[in-house]
């Protein structure tokens, strides 16, 4: 993964209302996730999402089982977040964080806040700008603090990985 300045500025992850409204089969889910998240994943990784991984997430209770082998937009939202979070966190930690968030907020609100905060933080870090957090009606609550910190940890890792893939920086070290 190396994103140049324009690619960073153009980064957009789907909000809840932009997720496919039709239920998808497993192959379609894998293709969709690779399409929307591929730009963020580490170069050299064979695949950041596979059918086996998705089945594992279902078996571990991280996401609900599909209905009639089809995955809804709610499944897709959870999988987008899992794929981003697993860059830093274990599946057990992700499961705990999901349980905490859904006890506090509806799925759509929690997902949109996470994605908006992630995009903002990632862009700010990669472009070497001060981090501007997404405003929340719950400022000062633990839930907001936890999400911001987990997003910063993921974005910090991805930003450093992006820097390490920068051809200009790689030439300077030679």
N, C-alpha and C positions, 0 to 999 in steps of 0.2 A: 504494500500500500504506500503510495506517495501521492498526496494531493497538493497541487499547487494552489496559490492564493485564490485564483478564480474558482477552482473546484471547491475549495473550503467555503467561500462566500455563497456558492450555489447549492451547498448541501441542504437537502430537504428530505426529511423522513415523514412518512404518512401520518396524518392525524387520524383520529378514530373515524371521522366521516369520510376519509379518503381511502380507507381500507376497502377491499372488495366486498360488495354487498351480497354477492352470491357465495354460497358455501363451496369450498374447494376440496378436491381429493388430495391425498398425500403428495403425489408428484407435483401437483400444481402449487401446493404450499411450499415445498422445497424450492421450486423455481421462483416463486414470488419473493421469498425471503432472500435468496441469492441476488435477485434483481434490486431490491430496495436497500439491502445492507452490504452488498459486496464491496462497495467503495470504502467501507470502514474496516474491512477485515485485513488481517496481517498477511502480507505477501509471503508466499511459501507454504501457507496453510493449504492442505488439500481441500478441505471443505469445513466450513464452520457450522453447517447444518446438514444433517442426513436424516433419512427415514428412521434409522435406528435411534438416533438421538431424540427425535420427536416421540417415538414409542417409549423411550426411557423416561422422558419428561411426564408422559401420561402415567406410566407405571409407578413413578415416584410421587404422583399427585401434585406435580407442579402446575400442570394444565389438566383440564377435564378431558375425558375421553371424547372422541368425535362422535357425532350422531350419524348413524348410517354411513360410516367411513368418510364423512364430510366434516370439514373444519370451518367454523364460522369466523366472522370478523373478530369476535372476542378471543378465539383461539389464536388468530393471527397477531392480535395486539400483545397477548401474553408471550408469544414466540418471538416477536420483535424485541421485546424487553429482555427476555432470557438470552437471546443471542448477543445483545449489547452487554448485559451484566456479566455473562460468563467469561468475558475478557479479564475480569478481576476477581469475581466472587465464585465460591463453590455452589453447587446445586442446593445444598442444605441451607446456605446463607440466602440464596435467591428465594427459596421456598419460604423461609422465615420472613423475609422482607415483603414478599407478596401477601402473606397472611396479615402482616401488620398494616400494610397499605389498604387492603380491601376491608379491614375492620374500621378504617377511618373515612374512606372515600369510595364513591361509586367507580366502577371500572373505567368508564369513559373519562371521567375527571382525572383519575390517577394516571392513566395512560397519557393523556394529552399534556398534563403537567410534566411528566417525566421526559417525554419527547421534546417539548419546547425547551425545558431546562438543559437537556443534553445538547441539543443543537446550539443553543446560545453559548454554553460553556465550552464546547468543542471549538467553535469558531473563535471565541475570545482567546483561548489558550493558543491555538495554532497561529493566530494572527498577532500574537503578543500584545493583546489588549487587556485592560482590566476586566475581570469577570463581572458580568451584569446578570444578576439572578432574575429569573422570571418572577414578577410580582405574584404574591399569593394572598388570598383573603385570610389565610391562617398564619400570617407572619408571627414568628416567635414560638410556634408550636413545634414540638419534637419531630413530628412527621415531616414538616418542611425542612428542618435542619438535617434530618437523616437523608432525605432524598437529595438535597443539595450536596451533601458530603459524598454520598455514593456516586453521584454523577461526576463530581469533581475528580474522584479517584479513577474512574473509568476514562474520563477525558484526558487526564494528565498522562495516563499510560499511552493512550492512542496518539496524543500529541507528540510525546517523546518518540514513539515508534515512527510517526510520520517524519519527524526531524531526522531520524537515523536513516531514513530512506531517501532523503533529499540529496539529489546528485551533486548539488553545489557544496554541501557540507561534506559529502563523501570525498570529493576531490581535494578539499582543504586538508584533510588528515593524511593524504598520501605524500 
